[in-house]
Amino acid sequence: MPETALELLGRLVAREIRDNTIRNFDLYLRGESRGKYAKAVWALYEEHQDDSKALLEAFIPVIVDETIGIFLQVLDEHLDRVVLQVDEGEALRSPYDYTDALEAEYRPEDGWIATYSQERRSKV
């Protein structure tokens, strides 16, 4: 039996977004991921590891941004099955009418975080 829309969304959210975020942070904090970003996450951990409150405050935006970044990547990768439309007043339009990848719009210096967010930004 084919996967229903609800099942597909549930699988994408639970397995590809949630599980990948947890898996990524497990790798970062075990030192098993060696990229530039992973090293920055590890450095942030080391900087605050003796102060649990400061560590939590520093990691909240990092974890949120990782999760949203993965969410946007999943949308980008499943365009063939997940349709995203926004009401622009006159018509429904896809954000993909303006960009090839939503994830690329999120983190850059002139991206959505810098443009729209009012909360503290990640230091990585």
Phi and psi in radians as a Rosetta constraint file:
Dihedral C 1 N 2 CA 2 C 2 CIRCULARHARMONIC -1.135 0.35
Dihedral N 2 CA 2 C 2 N 3 CIRCULARHARMONIC 2.669 0.35
Dihedral C 2 N 3 CA 3 C 3 CIRCULARHARMONIC -1.207 0.35
Dihedral N 3 CA 3 C 3 N 4 CIRCULARHARMONIC 2.319 0.35
Dihedral C 3 N 4 CA 4 C 4 CIRCULARHARMONIC -1.336 0.35
Dihedral N 4 CA 4 C 4 N 5 CIRCULARHARMONIC 2.893 0.35
Dihedral C 4 N 5 CA 5 C 5 CIRCULARHARMONIC -1.020 0.35
Dihedral N 5 CA 5 C 5 N 6 CIRCULARHARMONIC -0.719 0.35
Dihedral C 5 N 6 CA 6 C 6 CIRCULARHARMONIC -1.171 0.35
Dihedral N 6 CA 6 C 6 N 7 CIRCULARHARMONIC -0.706 0.35
Dihedral C 6 N 7 CA 7 C 7 CIRCULARHARMONIC -1.138 0.35
Dihedral N 7 CA 7 C 7 N 8 CIRCULARHARMONIC -0.755 0.35
Dihedral C 7 N 8 CA 8 C 8 CIRCULARHARMONIC -1.049 0.35
Dihedral N 8 CA 8 C 8 N 9 CIRCULARHARMONIC -0.850 0.35
Dihedral C 8 N 9 CA 9 C 9 CIRCULARHARMONIC -1.078 0.35
Dihedral N 9 CA 9 C 9 N 10 CIRCULARHARMONIC -0.762 0.35
Dihedral C 9 N 10 CA 10 C 10 CIRCULARHARMONIC -1.049 0.35
Dihedral N 10 CA 10 C 10 N 11 CIRCULARHARMONIC -0.748 0.35
Dihedral C 10 N 11 CA 11 C 11 CIRCULARHARMONIC -1.146 0.35
Dihedral N 11 CA 11 C 11 N 12 CIRCULARHARMONIC -0.775 0.35
Dihedral C 11 N 12 CA 12 C 12 CIRCULARHARMONIC -1.078 0.35
Dihedral N 12 CA 12 C 12 N 13 CIRCULARHARMONIC -0.794 0.35
Dihedral C 12 N 13 CA 13 C 13 CIRCULARHARMONIC -1.156 0.35
Dihedral N 13 CA 13 C 13 N 14 CIRCULARHARMONIC -0.857 0.35
Dihedral C 13 N 14 CA 14 C 14 CIRCULARHARMONIC -1.296 0.35
Dihedral N 14 CA 14 C 14 N 15 CIRCULARHARMONIC -0.849 0.35
Dihedral C 14 N 15 CA 15 C 15 CIRCULARHARMONIC -1.501 0.35
Dihedral N 15 CA 15 C 15 N 16 CIRCULARHARMONIC -0.815 0.35
Dihedral C 15 N 16 CA 16 C 16 CIRCULARHARMONIC -1.517 0.35
Dihedral N 16 CA 16 C 16 N 17 CIRCULARHARMONIC -0.546 0.35
Dihedral C 16 N 17 CA 17 C 17 CIRCULARHARMONIC -1.653 0.35
Dihedral N 17 CA 17 C 17 N 18 CIRCULARHARMONIC -1.074 0.35
Dihedral C 17 N 18 CA 18 C 18 CIRCULARHARMONIC -1.088 0.35
Dihedral N 18 CA 18 C 18 N 19 CIRCULARHARMONIC -0.941 0.35
Dihedral C 18 N 19 CA 19 C 19 CIRCULARHARMONIC -1.097 0.35
Dihedral N 19 CA 19 C 19 N 20 CIRCULARHARMONIC -0.688 0.35
Dihedral C 19 N 20 CA 20 C 20 CIRCULARHARMONIC -1.179 0.35
Dihedral N 20 CA 20 C 20 N 21 CIRCULARHARMONIC -0.617 0.35
Dihedral C 20 N 21 CA 21 C 21 CIRCULARHARMONIC -1.103 0.35
Dihedral N 21 CA 21 C 21 N 22 CIRCULARHARMONIC -0.841 0.35
Dihedral C 21 N 22 CA 22 C 22 CIRCULARHARMONIC -1.081 0.35
Dihedral N 22 CA 22 C 22 N 23 CIRCULARHARMONIC -0.804 0.35
Dihedral C 22 N 23 CA 23 C 23 CIRCULARHARMONIC -1.050 0.35
Dihedral N 23 CA 23 C 23 N 24 CIRCULARHARMONIC -0.782 0.35
Dihedral C 23 N 24 CA 24 C 24 CIRCULARHARMONIC -1.029 0.35
Dihedral N 24 CA 24 C 24 N 25 CIRCULARHARMONIC -0.816 0.35
Dihedral C 24 N 25 CA 25 C 25 CIRCULARHARMONIC -1.206 0.35
Dihedral N 25 CA 25 C 25 N 26 CIRCULARHARMONIC -0.576 0.35
Dihedral C 25 N 26 CA 26 C 26 CIRCULARHARMONIC -1.040 0.35
Dihedral N 26 CA 26 C 26 N 27 CIRCULARHARMONIC -0.788 0.35
Dihedral C 26 N 27 CA 27 C 27 CIRCULARHARMONIC -1.143 0.35
Dihedral N 27 CA 27 C 27 N 28 CIRCULARHARMONIC -0.756 0.35
Dihedral C 27 N 28 CA 28 C 28 CIRCULARHARMONIC -1.035 0.35
Dihedral N 28 CA 28 C 28 N 29 CIRCULARHARMONIC -0.824 0.35
Dihedral C 28 N 29 CA 29 C 29 CIRCULARHARMONIC -1.385 0.35
Dihedral N 29 CA 29 C 29 N 30 CIRCULARHARMONIC -0.268 0.35
Dihedral C 29 N 30 CA 30 C 30 CIRCULARHARMONIC -1.616 0.35
Dihedral N 30 CA 30 C 30 N 31 CIRCULARHARMONIC -0.048 0.35
Dihedral C 30 N 31 CA 31 C 31 CIRCULARHARMONIC 1.274 0.35
Dihedral N 31 CA 31 C 31 N 32 CIRCULARHARMONIC 0.361 0.35
Dihedral C 31 N 32 CA 32 C 32 CIRCULARHARMONIC -1.622 0.35
Dihedral N 32 CA 32 C 32 N 33 CIRCULARHARMONIC -0.099 0.35
Dihedral C 32 N 33 CA 33 C 33 CIRCULARHARMONIC -1.943 0.35
Dihedral N 33 CA 33 C 33 N 34 CIRCULARHARMONIC 2.197 0.35
Dihedral C 33 N 34 CA 34 C 34 CIRCULARHARMONIC -1.875 0.35
Dihedral N 34 CA 34 C 34 N 35 CIRCULARHARMONIC 0.049 0.35
Dihedral C 34 N 35 CA 35 C 35 CIRCULARHARMONIC -1.198 0.35
Dihedral N 35 CA 35 C 35 N 36 CIRCULARHARMONIC 2.997 0.35
Dihedral C 35 N 36 CA 36 C 36 CIRCULARHARMONIC -1.018 0.35
Dihedral N 36 CA 36 C 36 N 37 CIRCULARHARMONIC -0.793 0.35
Dihedral C 36 N 37 CA 37 C 37 CIRCULARHARMONIC -1.110 0.35
Dihedral N 37 CA 37 C 37 N 38 CIRCULARHARMONIC -0.771 0.35
Dihedral C 37 N 38 CA 38 C 38 CIRCULARHARMONIC -1.063 0.35
Dihedral N 38 CA 38 C 38 N 39 CIRCULARHARMONIC -0.700 0.35
Dihedral C 38 N 39 CA 39 C 39 CIRCULARHARMONIC -1.142 0.35
Dihedral N 39 CA 39 C 39 N 40 CIRCULARHARMONIC -0.652 0.35
Dihedral C 39 N 40 CA 40 C 40 CIRCULARHARMONIC -1.171 0.35
Dihedral N 40 CA 40 C 40 N 41 CIRCULARHARMONIC -0.683 0.35
Dihedral C 40 N 41 CA 41 C 41 CIRCULARHARMONIC -1.116 0.35
Dihedral N 41 CA 41 C 41 N 42 CIRCULARHARMONIC -0.774 0.35
Dihedral C 41 N 42 CA 42 C 42 CIRCULARHARMONIC -1.094 0.35
Dihedral N 42 CA 42 C 42 N 43 CIRCULARHARMONIC -0.728 0.35
Dihedral C 42 N 43 CA 43 C 43 CIRCULARHARMONIC -1.100 0.35
Dihedral N 43 CA 43 C 43 N 44 CIRCULARHARMONIC -0.698 0.35
Dihedral C 43 N 44 CA 44 C 44 CIRCULARHARMONIC -1.104 0.35
Dihedral N 44 CA 44 C 44 N 45 CIRCULARHARMONIC -0.729 0.35
Dihedral C 44 N 45 CA 45 C 45 CIRCULARHARMONIC -1.060 0.35
Dihedral N 45 CA 45 C 45 N 46 CIRCULARHARMONIC -0.862 0.35
Dihedral C 45 N 46 CA 46 C 46 CIRCULARHARMONIC -1.060 0.35
Dihedral N 46 CA 46 C 46 N 47 CIRCULARHARMONIC -0.671 0.35
Dihedral C 46 N 47 CA 47 C 47 CIRCULARHARMONIC -1.074 0.35
Dihedral N 47 CA 47 C 47 N 48 CIRCULARHARMONIC -0.590 0.35
Dihedral C 47 N 48 CA 48 C 48 CIRCULARHARMONIC -2.026 0.35
Dihedral N 48 CA 48 C 48 N 49 CIRCULARHARMONIC 0.121 0.35
Dihedral C 48 N 49 CA 49 C 49 CIRCULARHARMONIC -1.095 0.35
Dihedral N 49 CA 49 C 49 N 50 CIRCULARHARMONIC -0.378 0.35
Dihedral C 49 N 50 CA 50 C 50 CIRCULARHARMONIC -1.575 0.35
Dihedral N 50 CA 50 C 50 N 51 CIRCULARHARMONIC -0.038 0.35
Dihedral C 50 N 51 CA 51 C 51 CIRCULARHARMONIC -2.307 0.35
Dihedral N 51 CA 51 C 51 N 52 CIRCULARHARMONIC 1.709 0.35
Dihedral C 51 N 52 CA 52 C 52 CIRCULARHARMONIC -1.074 0.35
Dihedral N 52 CA 52 C 52 N 53 CIRCULARHARMONIC -0.623 0.35
Dihedral C 52 N 53 CA 53 C 53 CIRCULARHARMONIC -1.175 0.35
Dihedral N 53 CA 53 C 53 N 54 CIRCULARHARMONIC -0.793 0.35
Dihedral C 53 N 54 CA 54 C 54 CIRCULARHARMONIC -1.122 0.35
Dihedral N 54 CA 54 C 54 N 55 CIRCULARHARMONIC -0.660 0.35
Dihedral C 54 N 55 CA 55 C 55 CIRCULARHARMONIC -1.087 0.35
Dihedral N 55 CA 55 C 55 N 56 CIRCULARHARMONIC -0.824 0.35
Dihedral C 55 N 56 CA 56 C 56 CIRCULARHARMONIC -1.091 0.35
Dihedral N 56 CA 56 C 56 N 57 CIRCULARHARMONIC -0.791 0.35
Dihedral C 56 N 57 CA 57 C 57 CIRCULARHARMONIC -1.071 0.35
Dihedral N 57 CA 57 C 57 N 58 CIRCULARHARMONIC -0.667 0.35
Dihedral C 57 N 58 CA 58 C 58 CIRCULARHARMONIC -1.247 0.35
Dihedral N 58 CA 58 C 58 N 59 CIRCULARHARMONIC -0.621 0.35
Dihedral C 58 N 59 CA 59 C 59 CIRCULARHARMONIC -1.477 0.35
Dihedral N 59 CA 59 C 59 N 60 CIRCULARHARMONIC -0.380 0.35
Dihedral C 59 N 60 CA 60 C 60 CIRCULARHARMONIC -0.966 0.35
Dihedral N 60 CA 60 C 60 N 61 CIRCULARHARMONIC -0.934 0.35
Dihedral C 60 N 61 CA 61 C 61 CIRCULARHARMONIC -1.155 0.35
Dihedral N 61 CA 61 C 61 N 62 CIRCULARHARMONIC -0.522 0.35
Dihedral C 61 N 62 CA 62 C 62 CIRCULARHARMONIC -1.150 0.35
Dihedral N 62 CA 62 C 62 N 63 CIRCULARHARMONIC -0.810 0.35
Dihedral C 62 N 63 CA 63 C 63 CIRCULARHARMONIC -1.190 0.35
Dihedral N 63 CA 63 C 63 N 64 CIRCULARHARMONIC -0.737 0.35
Dihedral C 63 N 64 CA 64 C 64 CIRCULARHARMONIC -1.069 0.35
Dihedral N 64 CA 64 C 64 N 65 CIRCULARHARMONIC -0.823 0.35
Dihedral C 64 N 65 CA 65 C 65 CIRCULARHARMONIC -1.143 0.35
Dihedral N 65 CA 65 C 65 N 66 CIRCULARHARMONIC -0.651 0.35
Dihedral C 65 N 66 CA 66 C 66 CIRCULARHARMONIC -1.083 0.35
Dihedral N 66 CA 66 C 66 N 67 CIRCULARHARMONIC -0.793 0.35
Dihedral C 66 N 67 CA 67 C 67 CIRCULARHARMONIC -1.126 0.35
Dihedral N 67 CA 67 C 67 N 68 CIRCULARHARMONIC -0.809 0.35
Dihedral C 67 N 68 CA 68 C 68 CIRCULARHARMONIC -1.152 0.35
Dihedral N 68 CA 68 C 68 N 69 CIRCULARHARMONIC -0.701 0.35
Dihedral C 68 N 69 CA 69 C 69 CIRCULARHARMONIC -1.031 0.35
Dihedral N 69 CA 69 C 69 N 70 CIRCULARHARMONIC -0.772 0.35
Dihedral C 69 N 70 CA 70 C 70 CIRCULARHARMONIC -1.157 0.35
Dihedral N 70 CA 70 C 70 N 71 CIRCULARHARMONIC -0.721 0.35
Dihedral C 70 N 71 CA 71 C 71 CIRCULARHARMONIC -0.972 0.35
Dihedral N 71 CA 71 C 71 N 72 CIRCULARHARMONIC -0.819 0.35
Dihedral C 71 N 72 CA 72 C 72 CIRCULARHARMONIC -1.174 0.35
Dihedral N 72 CA 72 C 72 N 73 CIRCULARHARMONIC -0.647 0.35
Dihedral C 72 N 73 CA 73 C 73 CIRCULARHARMONIC -1.070 0.35
Dihedral N 73 CA 73 C 73 N 74 CIRCULARHARMONIC -0.741 0.35
Dihedral C 73 N 74 CA 74 C 74 CIRCULARHARMONIC -1.095 0.35
Dihedral N 74 CA 74 C 74 N 75 CIRCULARHARMONIC -0.760 0.35
Dihedral C 74 N 75 CA 75 C 75 CIRCULARHARMONIC -1.039 0.35
Dihedral N 75 CA 75 C 75 N 76 CIRCULARHARMONIC -0.791 0.35
Dihedral C 75 N 76 CA 76 C 76 CIRCULARHARMONIC -1.042 0.35
Dihedral N 76 CA 76 C 76 N 77 CIRCULARHARMONIC -0.674 0.35
Dihedral C 76 N 77 CA 77 C 77 CIRCULARHARMONIC -1.384 0.35
Dihedral N 77 CA 77 C 77 N 78 CIRCULARHARMONIC -0.291 0.35
Dihedral C 77 N 78 CA 78 C 78 CIRCULARHARMONIC -2.061 0.35
Dihedral N 78 CA 78 C 78 N 79 CIRCULARHARMONIC 0.588 0.35
Dihedral C 78 N 79 CA 79 C 79 CIRCULARHARMONIC -1.030 0.35
Dihedral N 79 CA 79 C 79 N 80 CIRCULARHARMONIC -0.444 0.35
Dihedral C 79 N 80 CA 80 C 80 CIRCULARHARMONIC -1.277 0.35
Dihedral N 80 CA 80 C 80 N 81 CIRCULARHARMONIC -0.301 0.35
Dihedral C 80 N 81 CA 81 C 81 CIRCULARHARMONIC -2.174 0.35
Dihedral N 81 CA 81 C 81 N 82 CIRCULARHARMONIC -0.381 0.35
Dihedral C 81 N 82 CA 82 C 82 CIRCULARHARMONIC -2.038 0.35
Dihedral N 82 CA 82 C 82 N 83 CIRCULARHARMONIC 2.131 0.35
Dihedral C 82 N 83 CA 83 C 83 CIRCULARHARMONIC -1.858 0.35
Dihedral N 83 CA 83 C 83 N 84 CIRCULARHARMONIC 2.266 0.35
Dihedral C 83 N 84 CA 84 C 84 CIRCULARHARMONIC -2.047 0.35
Dihedral N 84 CA 84 C 84 N 85 CIRCULARHARMONIC 2.192 0.35
Dihedral C 84 N 85 CA 85 C 85 CIRCULARHARMONIC -2.348 0.35
Dihedral N 85 CA 85 C 85 N 86 CIRCULARHARMONIC 2.539 0.35
Dihedral C 85 N 86 CA 86 C 86 CIRCULARHARMONIC -2.189 0.35
Dihedral N 86 CA 86 C 86 N 87 CIRCULARHARMONIC 2.400 0.35
Dihedral C 86 N 87 CA 87 C 87 CIRCULARHARMONIC -1.371 0.35
Dihedral N 87 CA 87 C 87 N 88 CIRCULARHARMONIC 1.955 0.35
Dihedral C 87 N 88 CA 88 C 88 CIRCULARHARMONIC -1.662 0.35
Dihedral N 88 CA 88 C 88 N 89 CIRCULARHARMONIC 0.252 0.35
Dihedral C 88 N 89 CA 89 C 89 CIRCULARHARMONIC 1.722 0.35
Dihedral N 89 CA 89 C 89 N 90 CIRCULARHARMONIC -1.005 0.35
Dihedral C 89 N 90 CA 90 C 90 CIRCULARHARMONIC -1.548 0.35
Dihedral N 90 CA 90 C 90 N 91 CIRCULARHARMONIC -0.503 0.35
Dihedral C 90 N 91 CA 91 C 91 CIRCULARHARMONIC -2.782 0.35
Dihedral N 91 CA 91 C 91 N 92 CIRCULARHARMONIC 2.835 0.35
Dihedral C 91 N 92 CA 92 C 92 CIRCULARHARMONIC -1.476 0.35
Dihedral N 92 CA 92 C 92 N 93 CIRCULARHARMONIC 2.279 0.35
Dihedral C 92 N 93 CA 93 C 93 CIRCULARHARMONIC -2.298 0.35
Dihedral N 93 CA 93 C 93 N 94 CIRCULARHARMONIC 2.613 0.35
Dihedral C 93 N 94 CA 94 C 94 CIRCULARHARMONIC -1.558 0.35
Dihedral N 94 CA 94 C 94 N 95 CIRCULARHARMONIC 2.426 0.35
Dihedral C 94 N 95 CA 95 C 95 CIRCULARHARMONIC -1.016 0.35
Dihedral N 95 CA 95 C 95 N 96 CIRCULARHARMONIC -0.417 0.35
Dihedral C 95 N 96 CA 96 C 96 CIRCULARHARMONIC -1.254 0.35
Dihedral N 96 CA 96 C 96 N 97 CIRCULARHARMONIC -0.110 0.35
Dihedral C 96 N 97 CA 97 C 97 CIRCULARHARMONIC -1.231 0.35
Dihedral N 97 CA 97 C 97 N 98 CIRCULARHARMONIC -0.302 0.35
Dihedral C 97 N 98 CA 98 C 98 CIRCULARHARMONIC -1.987 0.35
Dihedral N 98 CA 98 C 98 N 99 CIRCULARHARMONIC -0.295 0.35
Dihedral C 98 N 99 CA 99 C 99 CIRCULARHARMONIC -2.624 0.35
Dihedral N 99 CA 99 C 99 N 100 CIRCULARHARMONIC 2.743 0.35
Dihedral C 99 N 100 CA 100 C 100 CIRCULARHARMONIC -1.513 0.35
Dihedral N 100 CA 100 C 100 N 101 CIRCULARHARMONIC -0.401 0.35
Dihedral C 100 N 101 CA 101 C 101 CIRCULARHARMONIC -2.597 0.35
Dihedral N 101 CA 101 C 101 N 102 CIRCULARHARMONIC 2.096 0.35
Dihedral C 101 N 102 CA 102 C 102 CIRCULARHARMONIC -1.165 0.35
Dihedral N 102 CA 102 C 102 N 103 CIRCULARHARMONIC -0.652 0.35
Dihedral C 102 N 103 CA 103 C 103 CIRCULARHARMONIC -1.023 0.35
Dihedral N 103 CA 103 C 103 N 104 CIRCULARHARMONIC -0.608 0.35
Dihedral C 103 N 104 CA 104 C 104 CIRCULARHARMONIC -1.219 0.35
Dihedral N 104 CA 104 C 104 N 105 CIRCULARHARMONIC -0.304 0.35
Dihedral C 104 N 105 CA 105 C 105 CIRCULARHARMONIC -1.499 0.35
Dihedral N 105 CA 105 C 105 N 106 CIRCULARHARMONIC -0.228 0.35
Dihedral C 105 N 106 CA 106 C 106 CIRCULARHARMONIC -1.428 0.35
Dihedral N 106 CA 106 C 106 N 107 CIRCULARHARMONIC -0.933 0.35
Dihedral C 106 N 107 CA 107 C 107 CIRCULARHARMONIC -1.727 0.35
Dihedral N 107 CA 107 C 107 N 108 CIRCULARHARMONIC -0.310 0.35
Dihedral C 107 N 108 CA 108 C 108 CIRCULARHARMONIC -1.005 0.35
Dihedral N 108 CA 108 C 108 N 109 CIRCULARHARMONIC 2.895 0.35
Dihedral C 108 N 109 CA 109 C 109 CIRCULARHARMONIC -0.963 0.35
Dihedral N 109 CA 109 C 109 N 110 CIRCULARHARMONIC -0.518 0.35
Dihedral C 109 N 110 CA 110 C 110 CIRCULARHARMONIC -1.918 0.35
Dihedral N 110 CA 110 C 110 N 111 CIRCULARHARMONIC 0.368 0.35
Dihedral C 110 N 111 CA 111 C 111 CIRCULARHARMONIC -1.458 0.35
Dihedral N 111 CA 111 C 111 N 112 CIRCULARHARMONIC -2.969 0.35
Dihedral C 111 N 112 CA 112 C 112 CIRCULARHARMONIC -1.084 0.35
Dihedral N 112 CA 112 C 112 N 113 CIRCULARHARMONIC -0.670 0.35
Dihedral C 112 N 113 CA 113 C 113 CIRCULARHARMONIC -1.073 0.35
Dihedral N 113 CA 113 C 113 N 114 CIRCULARHARMONIC -0.915 0.35
Dihedral C 113 N 114 CA 114 C 114 CIRCULARHARMONIC -1.111 0.35
Dihedral N 114 CA 114 C 114 N 115 CIRCULARHARMONIC -0.631 0.35
Dihedral C 114 N 115 CA 115 C 115 CIRCULARHARMONIC -1.390 0.35
Dihedral N 115 CA 115 C 115 N 116 CIRCULARHARMONIC -0.702 0.35
Dihedral C 115 N 116 CA 116 C 116 CIRCULARHARMONIC -2.035 0.35
Dihedral N 116 CA 116 C 116 N 117 CIRCULARHARMONIC -0.427 0.35
Dihedral C 116 N 117 CA 117 C 117 CIRCULARHARMONIC -1.268 0.35
Dihedral N 117 CA 117 C 117 N 118 CIRCULARHARMONIC 2.495 0.35
Dihedral C 117 N 118 CA 118 C 118 CIRCULARHARMONIC -1.969 0.35
Dihedral N 118 CA 118 C 118 N 119 CIRCULARHARMONIC 0.025 0.35
Dihedral C 118 N 119 CA 119 C 119 CIRCULARHARMONIC -1.814 0.35
Dihedral N 119 CA 119 C 119 N 120 CIRCULARHARMONIC 2.979 0.35
Dihedral C 119 N 120 CA 120 C 120 CIRCULARHARMONIC -1.043 0.35
Dihedral N 120 CA 120 C 120 N 121 CIRCULARHARMONIC 2.621 0.35
Dihedral C 120 N 121 CA 121 C 121 CIRCULARHARMONIC -1.745 0.35
Dihedral N 121 CA 121 C 121 N 122 CIRCULARHARMONIC 2.748 0.35
Dihedral C 121 N 122 CA 122 C 122 CIRCULARHARMONIC -1.154 0.35
Dihedral N 122 CA 122 C 122 N 123 CIRCULARHARMONIC 2.589 0.35
Dihedral C 122 N 123 CA 123 C 123 CIRCULARHARMONIC -1.650 0.35
Dihedral N 123 CA 123 C 123 N 124 CIRCULARHARMONIC 0.144 0.35
